Structure formats: C-alpha cells, structure tokens
Amino acid sequence: MIYRLLGVVIGCMVIWVGTPADAFAEIDSHDRDLLVRVRQAGLWEGPVSRQAEQRGSARRVREVGRELADDHDRLDAQARALASKVRVELPDEPTEEQRSWADEITGATGADFDRLYVNRARAAHGSIFGLASHVRAATLDDEMRSFAQTAVDTVMRHMTLLESTGIAETTSLMVVPAGGGELDGGDIALGMLMVGIAGGATFGLVRVLGAPGRRA
C-alpha cells in the first residue's frame, strides 16, 4: 500500500515538474482583455453581420456583412482556443452596450439599417484596434502576439470593407474603449493615432477608387 501511495505521489510530481511554473505567467491583463474583447465583439458583430448579409438594402452592404460574419466566426474560434490554452475565462454574451447597439441595428430597416450597421460596426472596430496594436507590440507571449497580429489585420480589413460601402461617416471612429483593462494615456494615444492614420488612408482610398460598386 505504501508503495502504491508513493507511486501516486511521484506521478503527481512528474506531472507538476513537466508543466513549467511560468507556462501562463507571461499573459498579462492587456492580453486577457484582448481575448475577452474579441470574444464579446464576435458575440454581437457576428450575428448583426449575418443580418446585414440578409437584410442590407444595398448589395455592397450585403457583401460586406457576409465577409465580416465569416471573419468573426474564424476569429472567435481562435480566441476561444487560445483562451482555453492560457486559462482565460471568456464571456458567453456581449456587454449591455453592445446589446443595445445590436437592438438598434435590428430595429432599423432599409437605408437606415445599412447606415447604422456600417457606422456602429466601424466604431466598434476602431475601439479595439488600439488594444490589439498594444498587445501586438508589448506581449511577452508568442502565441498571443500572433493572435494580436491576426486581430489587427482583421480589424483593418473590416474597416476598409465597411468604408467601401460609401456610407461610413468620418466621425464613426471617435469612440472611447469601454470596460476594464484600461490602457494608459500613451497606449490610447498611440492606438487612436494608428486608427486615425489607417482610417483616413483607407477612407481616402475608397473615395479615389469609387469602391461602393467594387468587391474588396
């Protein structure tokens, strides 16, 4: 009996030693916040984009809605897989504010639906861009950096697609990130500067190319 008990103890020690104590130590609050924010974004932007695919009055809005919905499905799956690996608990529903945005869009029809969808979604993407950029630059975890890079690329793609509808308003990126995991002043300034440069460049490019009738 004593030998069996000793074997169990040794086995537990082997498992403990085989799992580095710092396996998850390099995931910080900003890393966790990005996973949570991406998950929450997918929980409301995914379904609303599917609505845009089906209910958009403009063909381009329907095309953009489909592409955004597909991207959110993929990004959400990546967020959930990484969160499980680094032991970050993710929410099962969007925030109250996000639900109010979804309800506002769902309650609209025709051109009003298109306008609300494009500008609410564009503003939401702008608010997460700064956080994703910060995590991409500052995280100590390689997998988190790769995920943050994917998030940055996806947000940029989505803002460009939304602007390609021709109904994005230039002020729709002027939002303040909500919720926890606040960045300091320098992080926010850097993120918003990048948003402004990227948004202005893509918005201008869309106007030059006359993209409302083009597929991105």
C-alpha positions as a Markdown table, in Angstrom:
| # | Residue | x | y | z |
|---|---|---|---|---|
| 1 | Met | 0.0 | 0.0 | 0.0 |
| 2 | Ile | 2.8 | 2.4 | 0.9 |
| 3 | Tyr | 4.5 | 1.7 | -2.4 |
| 4 | Arg | 1.3 | 2.4 | -4.3 |
| 5 | Leu | 0.8 | 5.7 | -2.5 |
| 6 | Leu | 4.5 | 6.6 | -3.1 |
| 7 | Gly | 3.9 | 5.9 | -6.8 |
| 8 | Val | 0.9 | 8.2 | -6.9 |
| 9 | Val | 3.0 | 11.0 | -5.2 |
| 10 | Ile | 5.8 | 10.5 | -7.6 |
| 11 | Gly | 3.4 | 10.6 | -10.6 |
| 12 | Cys | 1.9 | 13.8 | -9.4 |
| 13 | Met | 5.4 | 15.3 | -9.0 |
| 14 | Val | 6.3 | 14.3 | -12.5 |
| 15 | Ile | 3.2 | 16.0 | -13.9 |
| 16 | Trp | 3.9 | 19.1 | -11.9 |
| 17 | Val | 7.6 | 19.3 | -12.9 |
| 18 | Gly | 6.6 | 18.6 | -16.5 |
| 19 | Thr | 4.4 | 21.7 | -16.6 |
| 20 | Pro | 6.5 | 24.8 | -16.3 |
| 21 | Ala | 5.5 | 27.1 | -13.4 |
| 22 | Asp | 5.6 | 30.1 | -15.7 |
| 23 | Ala | 3.7 | 28.5 | -18.6 |
| 24 | Phe | 1.0 | 31.1 | -18.3 |
| 25 | Ala | 2.9 | 33.8 | -16.4 |
| 26 | Glu | 3.6 | 35.9 | -19.5 |
| 27 | Ile | -0.1 | 36.5 | -20.1 |
| 28 | Asp | -0.9 | 40.0 | -18.7 |
| 29 | Ser | -4.1 | 42.0 | -18.1 |
| 30 | His | -4.0 | 43.5 | -21.6 |
| 31 | Asp | -3.6 | 40.1 | -23.2 |
| 32 | Arg | -6.5 | 38.8 | -21.3 |
| 33 | Asp | -8.6 | 41.9 | -22.1 |
| 34 | Leu | -7.9 | 41.4 | -25.8 |
| 35 | Leu | -9.2 | 37.8 | -25.7 |
| 36 | Val | -12.3 | 39.0 | -23.8 |
| 37 | Arg | -13.0 | 41.9 | -26.1 |
| 38 | Val | -12.6 | 39.9 | -29.3 |
| 39 | Arg | -15.0 | 37.3 | -27.9 |
| 40 | Gln | -17.5 | 40.0 | -27.0 |
| 41 | Ala | -17.2 | 41.6 | -30.4 |
| 42 | Gly | -17.9 | 38.3 | -32.1 |
| 43 | Leu | -20.9 | 37.7 | -30.0 |
| 44 | Trp | -22.7 | 40.8 | -31.4 |
| 45 | Glu | -20.9 | 41.7 | -34.6 |
| 46 | Gly | -21.1 | 38.2 | -36.0 |
| 47 | Pro | -24.9 | 37.9 | -35.7 |
| 48 | Val | -25.5 | 41.5 | -36.8 |
| 49 | Ser | -23.3 | 41.0 | -39.8 |
| 50 | Arg | -25.3 | 37.9 | -40.8 |
| 51 | Gln | -28.4 | 40.2 | -40.6 |
| 52 | Ala | -26.6 | 42.6 | -42.9 |
| 53 | Glu | -25.9 | 39.8 | -45.3 |
| 54 | Gln | -29.6 | 39.0 | -45.5 |
| 55 | Arg | -31.3 | 42.4 | -44.8 |
| 56 | Gly | -29.0 | 45.0 | -46.2 |
| 57 | Ser | -30.8 | 47.2 | -48.8 |
| 58 | Ala | -27.5 | 47.8 | -50.7 |
| 59 | Arg | -25.8 | 45.0 | -52.5 |
| 60 | Arg | -22.4 | 46.1 | -51.1 |
| 61 | Val | -23.7 | 46.1 | -47.6 |
| 62 | Arg | -24.8 | 42.5 | -48.0 |
| 63 | Glu | -21.4 | 41.5 | -49.4 |
| 64 | Val | -19.6 | 43.2 | -46.6 |
| 65 | Gly | -21.9 | 41.7 | -44.0 |
| 66 | Arg | -21.1 | 38.2 | -45.3 |
| 67 | Glu | -17.4 | 38.8 | -45.2 |
| 68 | Leu | -17.4 | 40.3 | -41.7 |
| 69 | Ala | -19.6 | 37.5 | -40.4 |
| 70 | Asp | -17.3 | 34.8 | -41.8 |
| 71 | Asp | -14.2 | 36.5 | -40.4 |
| 72 | His | -15.8 | 36.9 | -36.9 |
| 73 | Asp | -16.6 | 33.1 | -36.9 |
| 74 | Arg | -12.9 | 32.4 | -37.6 |
| 75 | Leu | -11.5 | 34.9 | -35.1 |
| 76 | Asp | -13.9 | 33.8 | -32.4 |
| 77 | Ala | -12.8 | 30.2 | -32.8 |
| 78 | Gln | -9.1 | 31.3 | -32.5 |
| 79 | Ala | -9.9 | 33.4 | -29.4 |
| 80 | Arg | -11.7 | 30.5 | -27.7 |
| 81 | Ala | -8.9 | 28.1 | -28.4 |
| 82 | Leu | -6.2 | 30.4 | -27.1 |
| 83 | Ala | -8.2 | 31.4 | -24.1 |
| 84 | Ser | -8.6 | 27.7 | -23.2 |
| 85 | Lys | -4.9 | 27.2 | -23.5 |
| 86 | Val | -3.9 | 30.1 | -21.4 |
| 87 | Arg | -6.8 | 29.7 | -18.9 |
| 88 | Val | -8.6 | 32.9 | -19.6 |
| 89 | Glu | -12.4 | 32.7 | -18.9 |
| 90 | Leu | -14.4 | 34.2 | -21.7 |
| 91 | Pro | -17.9 | 35.7 | -21.6 |
| 92 | Asp | -20.9 | 34.0 | -23.2 |
| 93 | Glu | -22.7 | 37.2 | -24.1 |
| 94 | Pro | -21.9 | 40.7 | -25.3 |
| 95 | Thr | -21.9 | 43.7 | -23.0 |
| 96 | Glu | -25.1 | 45.6 | -22.3 |
| 97 | Glu | -24.0 | 48.4 | -24.5 |
| 98 | Gln | -23.2 | 46.1 | -27.4 |
| 99 | Arg | -26.7 | 44.5 | -27.0 |
| 100 | Ser | -28.2 | 48.0 | -27.3 |
| 101 | Trp | -26.3 | 48.6 | -30.5 |
| 102 | Ala | -27.4 | 45.3 | -31.9 |
| 103 | Asp | -31.0 | 46.0 | -30.9 |
| 104 | Glu | -30.8 | 49.5 | -32.5 |
| 105 | Ile | -29.5 | 48.0 | -35.8 |
| 106 | Thr | -32.0 | 45.1 | -35.8 |
| 107 | Gly | -34.9 | 47.5 | -35.3 |
| 108 | Ala | -34.0 | 49.6 | -38.4 |
| 109 | Thr | -34.9 | 48.9 | -42.0 |
| 110 | Gly | -33.8 | 49.9 | -45.5 |
| 111 | Ala | -31.1 | 52.6 | -45.8 |
| 112 | Asp | -31.3 | 53.3 | -42.0 |
| 113 | Phe | -30.3 | 49.7 | -41.3 |
| 114 | Asp | -27.4 | 50.0 | -43.7 |
| 115 | Arg | -26.2 | 53.3 | -42.2 |
| 116 | Leu | -26.5 | 52.1 | -38.6 |
| 117 | Tyr | -24.8 | 48.7 | -39.3 |
| 118 | Val | -21.8 | 50.2 | -41.1 |
| 119 | Asn | -21.2 | 53.0 | -38.7 |
| 120 | Arg | -21.8 | 51.1 | -35.4 |
| 121 | Ala | -19.6 | 48.3 | -36.7 |
| 122 | Arg | -16.9 | 50.7 | -37.8 |
| 123 | Ala | -16.8 | 52.5 | -34.5 |
| 124 | Ala | -16.6 | 49.1 | -32.6 |
| 125 | His | -13.7 | 48.0 | -34.7 |
| 126 | Gly | -11.9 | 51.3 | -34.1 |
| 127 | Ser | -12.3 | 50.9 | -30.3 |
| 128 | Ile | -10.5 | 47.6 | -30.3 |
| 129 | Phe | -7.7 | 48.5 | -32.7 |
| 130 | Gly | -5.7 | 50.4 | -30.2 |
| 131 | Leu | -5.8 | 47.5 | -27.7 |
| 132 | Ala | -4.8 | 44.9 | -30.3 |
| 133 | Ser | -1.9 | 47.1 | -31.5 |
| 134 | His | -0.7 | 47.5 | -27.9 |
| 135 | Val | -0.8 | 43.7 | -27.3 |
| 136 | Arg | 0.9 | 43.0 | -30.6 |
| 137 | Ala | 3.8 | 45.3 | -29.5 |
| 138 | Ala | 4.0 | 44.6 | -25.8 |
| 139 | Thr | 3.0 | 41.0 | -25.1 |
| 140 | Leu | 5.7 | 38.5 | -23.9 |
| 141 | Asp | 3.8 | 35.5 | -25.3 |
| 142 | Asp | 4.5 | 34.4 | -28.8 |
| 143 | Glu | 1.0 | 32.9 | -29.4 |
| 144 | Met | -0.7 | 36.0 | -28.0 |
| 145 | Arg | 1.4 | 38.1 | -30.3 |
| 146 | Ser | 0.4 | 36.1 | -33.3 |
| 147 | Phe | -3.3 | 36.3 | -32.3 |
| 148 | Ala | -3.0 | 40.1 | -31.8 |
| 149 | Gln | -1.5 | 40.4 | -35.2 |
| 150 | Thr | -4.4 | 38.5 | -36.7 |
| 151 | Ala | -6.8 | 40.8 | -34.8 |
| 152 | Val | -5.0 | 43.9 | -36.1 |
| 153 | Asp | -5.1 | 42.6 | -39.7 |
| 154 | Thr | -8.8 | 41.6 | -39.3 |
| 155 | Val | -9.8 | 45.0 | -37.9 |
| 156 | Met | -8.0 | 46.8 | -40.7 |
| 157 | Arg | -9.7 | 44.6 | -43.3 |
| 158 | His | -13.1 | 45.2 | -41.7 |
| 159 | Met | -12.7 | 48.9 | -41.5 |
| 160 | Thr | -11.7 | 49.0 | -45.2 |
| 161 | Leu | -14.6 | 46.8 | -46.2 |
| 162 | Leu | -17.1 | 48.9 | -44.2 |
| 163 | Glu | -15.7 | 52.1 | -45.7 |
| 164 | Ser | -16.1 | 50.5 | -49.2 |
| 165 | Thr | -19.9 | 50.8 | -48.8 |
| 166 | Gly | -19.6 | 54.6 | -49.3 |
| 167 | Ile | -21.8 | 55.3 | -46.2 |
| 168 | Ala | -19.2 | 55.3 | -43.4 |
| 169 | Glu | -19.1 | 58.6 | -41.6 |
| 170 | Thr | -15.8 | 60.2 | -40.8 |
| 171 | Thr | -16.7 | 60.6 | -37.2 |
| 172 | Ser | -17.7 | 57.0 | -36.6 |
| 173 | Leu | -14.2 | 56.1 | -35.2 |
| 174 | Met | -14.3 | 58.7 | -32.5 |
| 175 | Val | -15.2 | 56.4 | -29.6 |
| 176 | Val | -13.6 | 55.6 | -26.2 |
| 177 | Pro | -12.9 | 52.0 | -25.3 |
| 178 | Ala | -15.4 | 50.7 | -22.7 |
| 179 | Gly | -14.8 | 48.2 | -19.9 |
| 180 | Gly | -11.8 | 47.0 | -17.9 |
| 181 | Gly | -8.2 | 46.5 | -18.9 |
| 182 | Glu | -7.7 | 50.3 | -19.5 |
| 183 | Leu | -4.6 | 51.3 | -21.3 |
| 184 | Asp | -2.6 | 54.3 | -20.1 |
| 185 | Gly | -2.6 | 57.6 | -21.9 |
| 186 | Gly | 0.3 | 56.8 | -24.1 |
| 187 | Asp | -1.2 | 53.5 | -25.2 |
| 188 | Ile | -4.5 | 55.1 | -26.0 |
| 189 | Ala | -2.8 | 58.0 | -27.9 |
| 190 | Leu | -0.8 | 55.5 | -30.0 |
| 191 | Gly | -3.8 | 53.3 | -30.7 |
| 192 | Met | -6.0 | 56.2 | -31.7 |
| 193 | Leu | -3.2 | 57.7 | -33.9 |
| 194 | Met | -2.9 | 54.4 | -35.7 |
| 195 | Val | -6.7 | 54.3 | -36.1 |
| 196 | Gly | -6.8 | 57.8 | -37.4 |
| 197 | Ile | -4.0 | 57.2 | -39.9 |
| 198 | Ala | -5.4 | 53.8 | -41.1 |
| 199 | Gly | -9.0 | 55.0 | -41.2 |
| 200 | Gly | -8.1 | 58.2 | -43.1 |
| 201 | Ala | -5.9 | 56.3 | -45.6 |
| 202 | Thr | -8.5 | 53.7 | -46.3 |
| 203 | Phe | -11.4 | 56.1 | -46.4 |
| 204 | Gly | -9.5 | 58.3 | -48.9 |
| 205 | Leu | -8.5 | 55.3 | -51.0 |
| 206 | Val | -12.1 | 54.2 | -51.2 |
| 207 | Arg | -13.2 | 57.6 | -52.4 |
| 208 | Val | -10.4 | 57.7 | -55.0 |
| 209 | Leu | -11.3 | 54.3 | -56.4 |
| 210 | Gly | -15.0 | 54.7 | -56.2 |
| 211 | Ala | -15.3 | 51.5 | -54.3 |
| 212 | Pro | -19.0 | 51.4 | -53.5 |
| 213 | Gly | -19.6 | 49.2 | -56.5 |
| 214 | Arg | -16.4 | 47.1 | -56.1 |
| 215 | Arg | -15.6 | 44.0 | -54.2 |
| 216 | Ala | -12.6 | 44.2 | -51.9 |
